[in-house]
Amino acid sequence: MYQTQLEEQFGQPMKDIIYEYYITKNYGPSVGAKELGIPRRVFIYFRNYYGLKEVKHALYADQNVCPDK
């Protein structure tokens, strides 16, 4: 339901939408979910489904920066 709705709204696959908000804009699950108008648990589900948490941590490890600070 949320996936179809967002894909139609943005004209992109769900993976690209979550990637943009979680990786590119560096939003956490709460802010990303709020911006997209979806529940936090849905945002987290897709983040985990596409393995983006590991991607984000790898990107910040390469930059030697902690994203939580």
C-alpha positions in Angstrom: 0.0 0.0 0.0 2.6 2.6 1.1 5.0 1.4 -1.5 2.6 1.8 -4.4 1.4 5.1 -3.1 5.0 6.5 -2.8 6.2 5.1 -6.1 3.3 6.7 -7.9 3.8 10.0 -6.1 7.6 10.2 -6.8 7.7 8.3 -10.1 10.6 6.2 -8.7 11.1 2.7 -7.3 10.8 2.5 -3.5 14.5 1.7 -3.1 15.4 5.1 -4.8 13.0 7.0 -2.6 14.3 5.5 0.7 17.9 5.9 -0.6 17.3 9.6 -1.3 15.9 10.3 2.2 18.1 8.0 4.2 21.4 8.3 2.4 21.4 11.4 0.3 19.5 13.7 2.7 20.9 11.9 5.7 17.5 11.7 7.5 17.0 9.2 10.2 14.0 6.9 10.2 11.8 9.2 12.2 12.4 12.3 10.1 12.4 10.4 6.8 9.1 8.8 7.7 7.6 12.1 8.7 8.7 13.8 5.5 7.3 10.9 3.4 4.1 10.8 5.4 4.5 7.1 6.3 4.8 5.3 9.7 8.4 5.0 11.0 8.2 1.2 11.1 7.4 1.2 7.3 10.5 3.4 6.7 12.6 1.1 8.8 11.2 -2.0 7.1 12.2 -0.7 3.6 15.6 0.6 4.9 16.3 -2.9 6.2 14.8 -4.7 3.2 17.2 -2.8 0.8 20.2 -3.1 3.2 20.6 0.7 3.3 21.7 0.8 7.0 24.9 -1.0 6.0 25.4 1.2 3.0 25.1 4.4 5.2 27.5 3.0 7.8 30.0 2.1 5.1 29.8 5.5 3.5 30.4 7.3 6.8 33.2 4.8 7.8 34.9 5.7 4.5 34.7 9.4 5.4 35.8 8.7 9.0 32.7 10.5 10.3 30.1 9.3 12.8 26.6 10.2 11.4 25.1 10.2 14.9 27.2 13.1 16.1 
